[in-house]
Amino acid sequence: MYNGHKIIVVLPAYNAAKTLEKTVADLPDIVDEIILVDDKSTDNTAILGKHLGLTVVQHEVNKGYGGNQKTCYEIAMKHGGDIIVMIHPDYQYDPKLVKYFAEFIADDYFDVMLGTRIRSRRETLAGGMPLYKYIANRLLTIFENLISGRNLSEWHTGMRAYKREVLDKIHWQNNSDDFVFDSQMLFQIVAHNYRIGEIPVPVRYFKEASSINFWRSLQYGIATVWTGIKYLFGFIK
């Protein structure tokens, strides 16, 4: 609890058993509840989550990255979350920074917070981000900034925090169940003119961290461009 706000962290998980405990251990005391949604993992992610005392929800079928997030937000809102922080449980993003994400929203500086991994090309590549992903990230972000009128340093982060009002008003339930869910949601946030803040986060790519392959990345990039075009012509509201 911070400044009267209930803070809930949601973990959209798929085969995250190797990194889940480290992720949870680094979450700050400011967090009131941790909700893990297991998307039909083939490892013991859900069992470990229960052992760690998390609120665990298990999908009976794999619903995809976007479908997982939909369940995360539905449960967090039912549990009375005022500030909902989404972080991947693969330890690619630093959980200790959740404190600052929540405080910026609770203190009414921003409605949405993003964790940006892009501070310099050298640092990003040294952190292990593949070169083709870095280039795609930069090109897509430039495109999205141009058509949205924003100047965000990264549109493709897996660490985000939302004021409850944002999730109440945006129709994220109608978004894709795939990876493009994140891009769709951010364009919806821009369309509603919510205040977006950013915090730099370290780049941490390693063997156990989740990462989609080249072809899935290509599909994601094409879907993101199409989402931007729909926003440009007023089809995303």
Residue frames relative to the residue before (quaternion, step in Angstrom):
aa qw qx qy qz dx dy dz
M 1.0000 0.0000 0.0000 0.0000 0.00 0.00 0.00
Y 0.0648 0.7832 -0.6160 0.0540 3.55 -0.95 0.89
N 0.8508 -0.0332 -0.0057 0.5244 3.57 -0.80 1.05
G 0.7180 -0.4701 0.2396 0.4539 3.55 1.03 0.85
H 0.6042 0.5633 -0.3478 0.4435 3.59 1.26 0.10
K 0.3394 -0.7073 0.5817 0.2148 3.55 -0.99 0.88
I 0.1578 -0.8104 0.5629 0.0379 3.55 -0.66 1.16
I 0.0456 -0.7974 0.6013 -0.0243 3.53 -0.72 1.14
V 0.2100 -0.7456 0.6208 0.1210 3.55 -0.99 0.91
V 0.1294 -0.7776 0.6109 0.0733 3.57 -0.93 0.91
L 0.1730 -0.7831 0.5955 0.0476 3.52 -1.02 0.97
P 0.1525 -0.7768 0.6035 0.0958 3.64 -0.33 1.15
A 0.0325 -0.8738 0.4815 -0.0597 3.56 -0.15 1.31
Y 0.0907 0.7414 -0.6640 0.0345 3.50 -1.24 0.70
N 0.8316 -0.1296 0.0272 0.5393 3.56 -0.51 1.24
A 0.3398 0.7672 -0.4638 0.2843 3.56 0.87 1.05
A 0.2906 0.8099 -0.4807 0.1688 3.60 1.22 0.27
K 0.6681 0.5330 -0.3114 0.4155 3.60 0.99 -0.76
T 0.7903 0.3053 -0.1469 0.5105 3.60 1.12 -0.56
L 0.4629 0.7223 -0.4308 0.2800 3.59 1.23 -0.27
E 0.6789 0.5062 -0.3111 0.4314 3.59 0.79 -0.96
K 0.6464 0.5051 -0.3240 0.4712 3.61 0.99 -0.78
T 0.6338 0.5369 -0.3297 0.4488 3.58 1.00 -0.82
V 0.6946 0.4764 -0.2731 0.4648 3.57 0.83 -1.01
A 0.6417 0.5516 -0.3248 0.4225 3.58 0.96 -0.84
D 0.7224 0.4463 -0.2426 0.4691 3.58 1.08 -0.69
L 0.4835 0.6525 -0.4554 0.3647 3.61 1.21 -0.02
P 0.4628 -0.7161 0.4473 0.2700 3.64 -0.85 0.89
D 0.6604 -0.5349 0.3716 0.3737 3.57 -1.29 0.41
I 0.5195 0.6573 -0.4036 0.3678 3.59 1.22 -0.35
V 0.6090 0.5813 -0.3397 0.4193 3.59 1.20 -0.52
D 0.3142 -0.7770 0.5234 0.1535 3.59 -0.83 1.03
E 0.8052 -0.0126 0.0405 0.5916 3.59 1.04 -0.69
I 0.1798 -0.7585 0.6185 0.0991 3.55 -1.15 0.71
I 0.0994 -0.7991 0.5927 0.0147 3.55 -0.68 1.15
L 0.1046 -0.7816 0.6139 0.0355 3.56 -0.78 1.06
V 0.1027 -0.7671 0.6309 0.0556 3.56 -0.85 1.01
D 0.1921 -0.8036 0.5597 0.0642 3.53 -0.52 1.26
D 0.2439 -0.8158 0.5156 0.0955 3.56 -0.52 1.23
K 0.7165 -0.4538 0.2356 0.4746 3.55 0.64 1.24
S 0.0734 0.8215 -0.5556 0.1047 3.56 0.81 1.06
T 0.3817 -0.7071 0.5459 0.2371 3.54 -1.26 0.47
D 0.6396 0.4540 -0.3368 0.5210 3.59 1.29 0.12
N 0.6551 -0.5350 0.3669 0.3873 3.61 -1.23 -0.27
T 0.1201 0.8274 -0.5355 0.1197 3.59 1.04 0.79
A 0.7022 0.4726 -0.2813 0.4520 3.60 0.76 -1.00
I 0.6414 0.5227 -0.3249 0.4581 3.59 0.94 -0.84
L 0.6666 0.4930 -0.2980 0.4730 3.56 0.93 -0.89
G 0.6216 0.5502 -0.3376 0.4437 3.59 1.01 -0.80
K 0.6605 0.4896 -0.3048 0.4807 3.58 0.95 -0.85
H 0.6317 0.5366 -0.3245 0.4558 3.57 1.03 -0.80
L 0.6930 0.4666 -0.2644 0.4819 3.57 1.09 -0.71
G 0.5407 -0.6613 0.3776 0.3573 3.59 1.28 0.03
L 0.4127 0.7126 -0.4689 0.3194 3.58 1.20 0.43
T 0.4735 -0.5768 0.5574 0.3638 3.53 -1.34 0.22
V 0.0671 -0.8410 0.5365 -0.0187 3.58 -0.39 1.23
V 0.0555 -0.7579 0.6500 0.0058 3.53 -0.96 1.00
Q 0.1498 -0.8090 0.5659 0.0536 3.58 -0.83 1.00
H 0.3394 -0.7137 0.5767 0.2069 3.54 -0.92 0.95
E 0.4303 -0.6970 0.5118 0.2591 3.57 -0.99 0.81
V 0.7540 0.1381 -0.1106 0.6326 3.56 1.27 -0.46
N 0.5605 -0.5925 0.4517 0.3617 3.57 -1.18 0.50
K 0.1757 -0.8282 0.5291 0.0567 3.58 -0.60 1.16
G 0.5554 -0.6131 0.4012 0.3933 3.59 1.23 -0.09
Y 0.7117 -0.4851 0.3159 0.3979 3.53 -1.32 0.39
G 0.6898 0.4603 -0.2814 0.4828 3.58 0.88 -0.90
G 0.6455 0.5225 -0.3154 0.4592 3.55 1.00 -0.82
N 0.6103 0.5425 -0.3371 0.4686 3.56 1.10 -0.69
Q 0.6718 0.4960 -0.3038 0.4587 3.58 0.88 -0.91
K 0.5998 0.5645 -0.3662 0.4330 3.59 1.01 -0.73
T 0.6617 0.4858 -0.3031 0.4840 3.57 0.94 -0.86
C 0.6041 0.5711 -0.3467 0.4344 3.59 1.01 -0.83
Y 0.7316 0.4348 -0.2488 0.4623 3.58 0.75 -1.05
E 0.6049 0.5540 -0.3578 0.4463 3.58 1.04 -0.69
I 0.6935 0.4661 -0.2766 0.4746 3.58 0.86 -0.96
A 0.6521 0.5259 -0.3214 0.4415 3.60 0.91 -0.89
M 0.6711 0.4825 -0.3031 0.4743 3.58 0.98 -0.77
K 0.6245 0.5254 -0.3344 0.4712 3.60 1.05 -0.71
H 0.7041 0.4514 -0.2536 0.4860 3.57 1.12 -0.68
G 0.5956 -0.6475 0.3312 0.3410 3.58 1.25 0.35
G 0.2853 0.7841 -0.5085 0.2124 3.58 1.10 0.53
D 0.2650 -0.7503 0.5855 0.1553 3.58 -0.95 0.90
I 0.7542 0.1064 -0.0592 0.6452 3.55 1.18 -0.70
I 0.0938 -0.8111 0.5773 -0.0002 3.55 -0.68 1.13
V 0.1202 -0.8054 0.5803 0.0146 3.54 -0.63 1.20
M 0.1541 -0.7787 0.6037 0.0732 3.57 -0.80 1.04
I 0.1002 0.7735 -0.6189 0.0929 3.53 -0.84 1.04
H 0.4767 -0.6575 0.4981 0.3038 3.56 -0.99 0.80
P 0.3818 -0.7501 0.4911 0.2245 3.61 -0.87 0.86
D 0.4833 0.6775 -0.4298 0.3504 3.60 1.19 0.46
Y 0.4703 -0.7155 0.3948 0.3331 3.56 1.39 0.21
Q 0.3819 0.7128 -0.4988 0.3118 3.57 1.16 0.53
Y 0.7336 0.2960 -0.1763 0.5858 3.57 1.25 -0.54
D 0.5045 -0.6890 0.4422 0.2742 3.57 -1.01 0.83
P 0.3497 -0.7774 0.4827 0.2010 3.64 -0.36 1.19
K 0.5660 0.6191 -0.3947 0.3748 3.62 1.08 -0.55
L 0.6376 0.5593 -0.3205 0.4219 3.58 1.16 -0.57
V 0.4215 0.7138 -0.4603 0.3179 3.59 1.26 -0.16
K 0.5751 0.6130 -0.3616 0.4034 3.58 1.07 -0.76
Y 0.7202 0.4443 -0.2513 0.4698 3.57 0.84 -0.98
F 0.5813 0.5646 -0.3691 0.4551 3.58 1.08 -0.65
A 0.7025 0.4758 -0.2653 0.4580 3.54 0.82 -1.05
E 0.6662 0.5189 -0.3122 0.4351 3.58 0.90 -0.86
F 0.6325 0.5330 -0.3412 0.4466 3.61 0.94 -0.78
I 0.6806 0.4569 -0.2887 0.4947 3.59 1.05 -0.73
A 0.6667 0.5169 -0.3047 0.4421 3.59 0.87 -0.93
D 0.7077 0.4335 -0.2491 0.4992 3.58 1.08 -0.72
D 0.4839 -0.7370 0.3695 0.2934 3.56 1.38 0.34
Y 0.3490 0.7034 -0.5371 0.3082 3.56 0.95 0.87
F 0.8049 0.0403 0.0223 0.5917 3.56 1.03 -0.85
D 0.4319 -0.6723 0.5381 0.2682 3.54 -1.36 0.32
V 0.7726 0.1476 -0.0504 0.6154 3.55 1.21 -0.64
M 0.1038 -0.7820 0.6111 0.0653 3.57 -1.03 0.79
L 0.1457 -0.7778 0.6085 0.0589 3.54 -1.06 0.86
G 0.3109 -0.7190 0.5865 0.2059 3.56 -1.14 0.67
T 0.1452 -0.8308 0.5342 0.0568 3.58 -0.39 1.20
R 0.2835 -0.7736 0.5507 0.1337 3.55 -0.86 1.06
I 0.6533 0.5384 -0.2967 0.4420 3.58 1.26 -0.23
R 0.1086 0.7733 -0.6158 0.1051 3.56 -0.35 1.27
S 0.7661 -0.1078 0.0588 0.6309 3.56 1.08 -0.74
R 0.6077 -0.5608 0.4111 0.3837 3.57 -1.16 0.56
R 0.6484 0.5384 -0.3217 0.4316 3.56 0.93 -0.89
E 0.6889 0.4812 -0.2844 0.4614 3.58 0.84 -0.97
T 0.6603 0.5248 -0.3130 0.4366 3.58 0.93 -0.89
L 0.6924 0.4569 -0.2762 0.4853 3.57 0.90 -0.91
A 0.6263 0.5335 -0.3367 0.4580 3.60 1.06 -0.69
G 0.6467 0.5188 -0.3066 0.4675 3.57 1.19 -0.57
G 0.6415 -0.5850 0.2992 0.3960 3.56 1.28 0.03
M 0.4431 0.6781 -0.4842 0.3308 3.60 1.20 0.02
P 0.4644 -0.6820 0.4785 0.3004 3.64 -0.73 0.97
L 0.6100 -0.5958 0.3810 0.3574 3.56 -1.04 0.81
Y 0.6728 0.4993 -0.3226 0.4404 3.61 0.86 -0.87
K 0.6414 0.5077 -0.3281 0.4724 3.60 1.12 -0.63
Y 0.6188 0.5350 -0.3429 0.4619 3.56 1.05 -0.73
I 0.6688 0.4987 -0.2999 0.4626 3.59 0.87 -0.96
A 0.6630 0.4980 -0.3065 0.4674 3.59 0.92 -0.90
N 0.6248 0.5462 -0.3272 0.4520 3.58 1.00 -0.85
R 0.6833 0.4914 -0.2845 0.4591 3.56 0.89 -0.97
L 0.6830 0.4916 -0.2946 0.4529 3.59 0.87 -0.94
L 0.6703 0.4872 -0.3033 0.4706 3.57 0.92 -0.87
T 0.6499 0.5180 -0.3204 0.4545 3.59 0.96 -0.81
I 0.6210 0.5232 -0.3396 0.4747 3.61 1.01 -0.77
F 0.6530 0.5183 -0.3006 0.4632 3.57 0.92 -0.96
E 0.6963 0.4781 -0.2787 0.4571 3.58 0.84 -0.98
N 0.6357 0.5164 -0.3305 0.4690 3.59 1.03 -0.69
L 0.6448 0.5420 -0.3228 0.4317 3.58 0.94 -0.88
I 0.7642 0.3849 -0.2279 0.4646 3.57 0.77 -0.95
S 0.6988 0.4607 -0.2760 0.4725 3.60 1.19 -0.42
G 0.4191 -0.7116 0.4660 0.3177 3.57 1.20 -0.42
R 0.5469 0.5877 -0.4096 0.4332 3.58 1.23 0.29
N 0.2629 -0.7497 0.5820 0.1734 3.55 -1.32 0.13
L 0.1552 0.8100 -0.5427 0.1588 3.55 0.81 1.04
S 0.4622 -0.6942 0.4755 0.2799 3.56 -1.04 0.70
E 0.8017 0.0023 -0.0210 0.5973 3.60 1.20 -0.42
W 0.2368 -0.7780 0.5712 0.1112 3.55 -0.89 1.01
H 0.7343 0.4766 -0.1980 0.4409 3.59 1.22 -0.35
T 0.3298 0.7602 -0.4893 0.2719 3.53 1.08 0.74
G 0.3458 -0.7357 0.5475 0.1986 3.55 -1.20 0.61
M 0.6397 0.4485 -0.3446 0.5205 3.58 1.19 0.53
R 0.1593 0.8003 -0.5450 0.1929 3.55 -0.37 1.29
A 0.1196 -0.7775 0.6126 0.0772 3.57 -1.17 0.58
Y 0.1323 -0.8145 0.5646 0.0159 3.55 -1.01 0.90
K 0.4188 -0.6183 0.6003 0.2863 3.50 -1.20 0.65
R 0.6078 -0.5892 0.3800 0.3728 3.59 -0.98 0.77
E 0.6006 0.5915 -0.3563 0.4030 3.59 0.97 -0.82
V 0.6252 0.5500 -0.3362 0.4401 3.57 1.04 -0.80
L 0.7058 0.4486 -0.2618 0.4818 3.57 0.88 -0.92
D 0.5993 0.5600 -0.3544 0.4491 3.58 1.18 -0.48
K 0.7853 0.3921 -0.1699 0.4480 3.58 0.93 -0.92
I 0.6754 0.4763 -0.3018 0.4753 3.58 1.11 -0.56
H 0.3911 -0.7383 0.5055 0.2154 3.58 -0.95 0.88
W 0.0488 0.8397 -0.5357 0.0741 3.55 0.69 1.12
Q 0.5314 0.6401 -0.4056 0.3786 3.59 1.20 -0.37
N 0.6937 0.4740 -0.2709 0.4699 3.59 1.18 -0.57
N 0.5017 0.6748 -0.4170 0.3451 3.59 1.25 -0.07
S 0.7030 -0.4628 0.3501 0.4111 3.53 -1.37 0.20
D 0.4301 -0.6636 0.5430 0.2825 3.55 -1.25 0.44
D 0.6070 0.5635 -0.3430 0.4431 3.58 1.29 -0.07
F 0.7853 -0.3678 0.2340 0.4397 3.57 -1.32 -0.14
V 0.6023 0.5844 -0.3652 0.4030 3.60 1.11 -0.57
F 0.3786 0.7303 -0.4734 0.3149 3.60 1.28 -0.07
D 0.6632 0.5241 -0.3133 0.4328 3.60 0.88 -0.92
S 0.6694 0.4866 -0.3017 0.4735 3.59 0.92 -0.88
Q 0.6355 0.5280 -0.3294 0.4570 3.58 0.95 -0.83
M 0.6734 0.5079 -0.2998 0.4456 3.55 0.89 -0.92
L 0.6761 0.4926 -0.3079 0.4533 3.58 0.92 -0.84
F 0.6246 0.5083 -0.3405 0.4853 3.61 1.06 -0.63
Q 0.6208 0.5249 -0.3430 0.4706 3.60 1.06 -0.67
I 0.6322 0.5324 -0.3207 0.4626 3.56 1.03 -0.81
V 0.6488 0.5022 -0.3042 0.4841 3.56 1.00 -0.85
A 0.6484 0.5351 -0.3184 0.4381 3.58 0.94 -0.88
H 0.7048 0.4258 -0.2496 0.5096 3.58 1.14 -0.65
N 0.4238 -0.7529 0.4219 0.2748 3.57 1.35 0.12
Y 0.2766 0.7531 -0.5443 0.2449 3.57 0.96 0.83
R 0.5173 -0.6441 0.4755 0.3024 3.56 -1.19 0.62
I 0.1160 -0.8099 0.5747 0.0160 3.55 -0.72 1.12
G 0.0839 -0.7888 0.6080 0.0328 3.56 -0.85 1.01
E 0.2342 -0.7705 0.5783 0.1302 3.56 -1.25 0.40
I 0.0965 -0.7507 0.6497 0.0708 3.54 -1.21 0.64
P 0.4457 -0.6787 0.5033 0.2956 3.63 -0.85 0.86
V 0.0508 -0.7767 0.6273 0.0261 3.57 -1.02 0.83
P 0.5633 -0.6123 0.4233 0.3587 3.60 -1.03 0.67
V 0.4067 -0.6771 0.5550 0.2609 3.55 -1.20 0.57
R 0.0662 0.8090 -0.5774 0.0879 3.57 -0.66 1.11
Y 0.0781 0.7613 -0.6354 0.1027 3.55 -0.21 1.31
F 0.1791 0.7658 -0.6016 0.1403 3.59 -0.85 0.96
K 0.7798 -0.4056 0.2133 0.4264 3.55 -1.28 0.32
E 0.7498 0.4166 -0.2317 0.4589 3.60 0.84 -0.96
A 0.5507 0.6160 -0.4026 0.3940 3.62 1.23 -0.30
S 0.4759 -0.6827 0.4735 0.2885 3.57 -0.94 0.88
S 0.1097 0.7806 -0.6062 0.1053 3.54 -1.07 0.77
I 0.3478 -0.7404 0.5304 0.2224 3.58 -0.84 0.91
N 0.5441 -0.6551 0.4251 0.3067 3.56 -1.13 0.68
F 0.7621 -0.4016 0.2489 0.4427 3.56 -1.32 0.11
W 0.7067 0.4690 -0.2880 0.4446 3.60 0.79 -0.94
R 0.6378 0.4914 -0.3312 0.4921 3.58 1.04 -0.68
S 0.6163 0.5360 -0.3393 0.4667 3.58 1.09 -0.67
L 0.6399 0.5262 -0.3182 0.4608 3.57 1.03 -0.83
Q 0.6463 0.5099 -0.3124 0.4741 3.57 0.97 -0.86
Y 0.6393 0.5261 -0.3141 0.4646 3.55 1.02 -0.85
G 0.6531 0.5232 -0.3123 0.4496 3.58 0.96 -0.88
I 0.6594 0.4999 -0.3074 0.4699 3.58 0.93 -0.87
A 0.6597 0.5042 -0.3045 0.4667 3.58 0.96 -0.87
T 0.6314 0.5306 -0.3273 0.4612 3.58 1.08 -0.71
V 0.6369 0.5135 -0.3243 0.4749 3.59 0.96 -0.83
W 0.6531 0.5087 -0.3116 0.4664 3.58 0.94 -0.88
T 0.6211 0.5325 -0.3305 0.4706 3.59 1.05 -0.75
G 0.6519 0.5158 -0.3105 0.4610 3.57 0.99 -0.84
I 0.6404 0.5190 -0.3218 0.4658 3.57 0.99 -0.80
K 0.6471 0.5072 -0.3178 0.4722 3.58 0.97 -0.82
Y 0.6232 0.5206 -0.3417 0.4731 3.60 1.03 -0.72
L 0.6464 0.5523 -0.3129 0.4234 3.57 0.93 -0.96
F 0.7576 0.3584 -0.1913 0.5108 3.56 1.03 -0.80
G 0.6256 -0.6268 0.3090 0.3469 3.56 1.22 0.51
F 0.4876 0.6797 -0.4317 0.3374 3.58 1.18 0.37
I 0.6819 0.3901 -0.2911 0.5459 3.59 1.27 -0.02
K 0.0688 0.8072 -0.5745 0.1169 3.53 -0.61 1.19
